[in-house]
Amino acid sequence: MTVQNNEDGDERALFFAESTPQQPAITPAPVAQTSKSASKANPNSGHRDRLRQRFANAGERALADYELLEMLLFRSLPRIDTKPIAKALIARFGSFGEVLGADPALLMEVKGVKEATALDLKIVAAAARTMIKTTVQNREVLSSWNAVLDYCTAAMAFENKEQFRILFLDKKNVLIADEVQQTGTVDHTPVYPREVLKRALELSATAIILVHNHPSGDPTPSRADITMTKQIIEAIKPLGITVHDHIIIGKSGHASMRGMQLI
């Protein structure tokens, strides 16, 4: 191998120059964002932090309904002031619960609410129903009556159409299935006793609880509600299936036909 000399005749300088690896360029570390610059990035961050702190310290009791709704909207609208949107939603639909129960198309009629935001609100509503439903699953329903009422209220009170729901129970009165049989209009749901009987037999249910909602808000049973309930009782009684109750759910409360001695 032939080694060439540099201008000074020092071959070592050439050797070490070629052998020394190039040092990578040093990228400056990112400068931490100051609270002032963070505020410019999101002018609502201070207000949001205060709401979060109040919630962390005292829970939802420390917040008005619109403030809790504000916090739900934070995830969907990270750079927008959600207070006016939350207030507009409650003004439009009447309450926190009615906002979560509203149809997505109606939610999107409120300025600032897009499809993703409406979907997020429906996900929260579904999560709340699922959480409450776990309190009645795999339990003797009649001994967990308040939990049943809470679940039915969460599931149906704020629907804008009538739903006819059936809770199917086994011989120990443990919930087998919870199904919406029919969905109707704002003041009527068609119910067919033979369909109720058929489904009870398919599930081997020995008892059922009928539930439907009144979107008007008043849970008082109508004459048609009473007649329909008695027809179902007569249809399934010969097969040893019991109707424990027919509960009507409204925004202002609930009514039990059994409790009112109507059945």
Number of C-alpha atoms within 10 A of each C-alpha: 3 4 9 11 13 12 8 7 10 11 13 11 12 15 14 10 9 9 8 8 8 7 6 6 6 6 6 6 6 6 6 8 10 9 11 10 11 14 13 11 12 14 15 16 18 13 12 17 11 11 18 15 12 15 17 11 10 10 12 13 10 14 15 11 16 21 19 20 22 21 18 17 22 16 11 18 17 12 13 16 19 24 18 13 19 25 17 16 26 18 13 15 17 11 16 18 17 18 24 26 22 19 16 20 12 14 23 17 12 14 11 16 22 16 11 13 20 21 17 17 21 18 13 13 18 15 12 15 18 14 10 17 18 12 16 21 16 11 15 16 20 15 12 13 12 13 17 19 18 15 21 23 23 23 20 25 29 26 23 20 19 24 27 21 21 21 21 23 25 18 12 12 19 20 22 17 15 15 12 12 16 15 16 14 12 15 13 17 18 13 18 13 16 13 12 17 18 12 15 22 14 8 13 15 23 19 23 24 18 19 22 26 31 25 22 17 16 16 21 17 19 9 8 9 17 14 12 15 20 14 13 20 17 14 15 21 13 9 11 10 22 18 21 17 18 24 23 26 30 22 20 11 14 22 17 18 20 13 11 9 7 14 16
